[in-house]
Amino acid sequence: MSGPAQRVAYVRVSSVGQNLGRQLETVGECDRIFQETESGARTDRPVLRDCITYVRQGDTLVIPSIDRLGRDHQHMLEVLDELATKGVDVEFCSEGLTIRADRADPTSRLVVMILSAVSEADRLRIRERQAEGIALAKRQGKYRGRARKLEGDELREVRNKALAGVPKAQIAREHHISRQTLYRYLEQPRIPLAPDPTEAPE
């Protein structure tokens, strides 16, 4: 015998470093929450599949926004059809849109596709602006990209130069790192380094 209807949430981020906090706040209190770290471009997301398998007739699947369901329009339609067949409503919080399983509503499906396309266009526009900003910064000599990682002999050399009184700005310039990065390395606890192979034993 089936239990009472549940509100089940599905939230997703694309990478481990991203935070689910805002999405969890958006979906609010739910009986169960499925959390996934996977690109929206993938259609074979295991947690989404587990979520679809879990929900049953009368449940409502709560999703923070349409783009969290995915970016492949055909796959999104297939998911919505599968959920409707199971008798599950789908609620998109940010868009204020709910697709009811008990009524054939092609207008709602069309709205989902339009909003999904708009969301994808916004995502691409943001990436384009980021690329333009980086290109401009490179032309102006302001873009450094990710900080270089110092290790092994180079880290030993940097520390020795600092101990010898070489100006920090000079050390940073010679090793192609910022002074902030240099200070961060110098403030780290002393980690034993391999001896310099060019030095003869005493």
NUVOVEX-888692 format. One record per residue (C-alpha): x, y, z; residue in three letters. Coordinates in steps of 0.25 Angstrom, whole numbers, plus 5000, padded with zeros to 4 digits. Layout:
N
XYZALA;...
// end
This chain:
202
500050005000MET;500650134996SER;500850245007GLY;500450395006PRO;500950484995ALA;502350544996GLN;503050664992ARG;504350614986VAL;505450704982ALA;506550694971TYR;507750794972VAL;508950794964ARG;510350864962VAL;511350834951SER;512550824959SER;513050784973VAL;513450934977GLY;512050984975GLN;511051004986ASN;509650944987LEU;509251044998GLY;508451134990ARG;507751024983GLN;507350954996LEU;506851085001GLU;506051104988THR;505350964989VAL;505050985004GLY;504550875013GLU;504450735005CYS;504250595009ASP;505450555002ARG;506550624994ILE;507350564983PHE;508750634981GLN;509550624969GLU;510950674964THR;510950654949GLU;510850744937SER;509450774932GLY;509950734918ALA;509950594922ARG;508650514920THR;509150384928ASP;509250454942ARG;509050334952PRO;508450424963VAL;507450474954LEU;507050334950ARG;506950294964ASP;506050414967CYS;505150374956ILE;505150234960THR;504750274975TYR;503650364972VAL;502250304971ARG;500850354967GLN;500350474975GLY;501750524978ASP;502250654974THR;503650664969LEU;504250804973VAL;505450864964ILE;506050994967PRO;506051044953SER;505850984939ILE;507350984936ASP;507650884948ARG;506850784940LEU;507750784929GLY;508150854916ARG;507750754906ASP;506350784901HIS;505950654896GLN;506450584909HIS;505650684917MET;504350654909LEU;504550504911GLU;504750524926VAL;503550604927LEU;502750504920ASP;503250394929GLU;502850464941LEU;501450494936ALA;501250344933THR;501650314947LYS;500650424952GLY;501650514957VAL;501550674957ASP;502750754954VAL;503050884960GLU;504050984955PHE;504251084967CYS;505051204960SER;504051204949GLU;502851184957GLY;502351074948LEU;501650944951THR;501350834941ILE;500250754946ARG;500250604943ALA;498750594942ASP;498550684931ARG;499050684917ALA;499650824916ASP;500450854903PRO;500550994907THR;501350964919SER;502350874912ARG;502550994902LEU;502851084913VAL;503850994919VAL;504550984905MET;504551134903ILE;505051164917LEU;506151054916SER;506551114903ALA;506651254909VAL;507451194921SER;508451134911GLU;508551264904ALA;508851334917ASP;509951234920ARG;510651244907LEU;510551394908ARG;511251394921ILE;512351304916ARG;512551394904GLU;512651514913ARG;513651444922GLN;514451404909ALA;514451544904GLU;514851594918GLY;516051504919ILE;516451534904ALA;516451684908LEU;517251664921ALA;518251584913LYS;518451694903ARG;518651794914GLN;519551704921GLY;518651684933LYS;518351544932TYR;519151444939ARG;518251324939GLY;518451224950ARG;519551234960ALA;520751154957ARG;521051034966LYS;522451034972LEU;523050904977GLU;524250824979GLY;525550894975ASP;524851024970GLU;524251034984LEU;525551014991ARG;526251114982GLU;525151224985VAL;525251195000ARG;526751204999ASN;526751334992LYS;525751395002ALA;526651355013LEU;527851415006ALA;527151555006GLY;526751554991VAL;525651654989PRO;524251584989LYS;523851664976ALA;525051614969GLN;524851464974ILE;523351474969ALA;523751534956ARG;524851424953GLU;523951314956HIS;522751374949HIS;521751374961ILE;521151494968SER;521651544982ARG;520351494988GLN;520651354984THR;522151364988LEU;521751415002TYR;520751295003ARG;521851195000TYR;522851265010LEU;521751265021GLU;521551115020GLN;522151025030PRO;523550975027ARG;523450845019ILE;524650765017PRO;525150775003LEU;526050674996ALA;527550724996PRO;528050794984ASP;528650684975PRO;529750784970THR;530250804984GLU;531350714988ALA;531350645002PRO;532250705012GLU;
// end
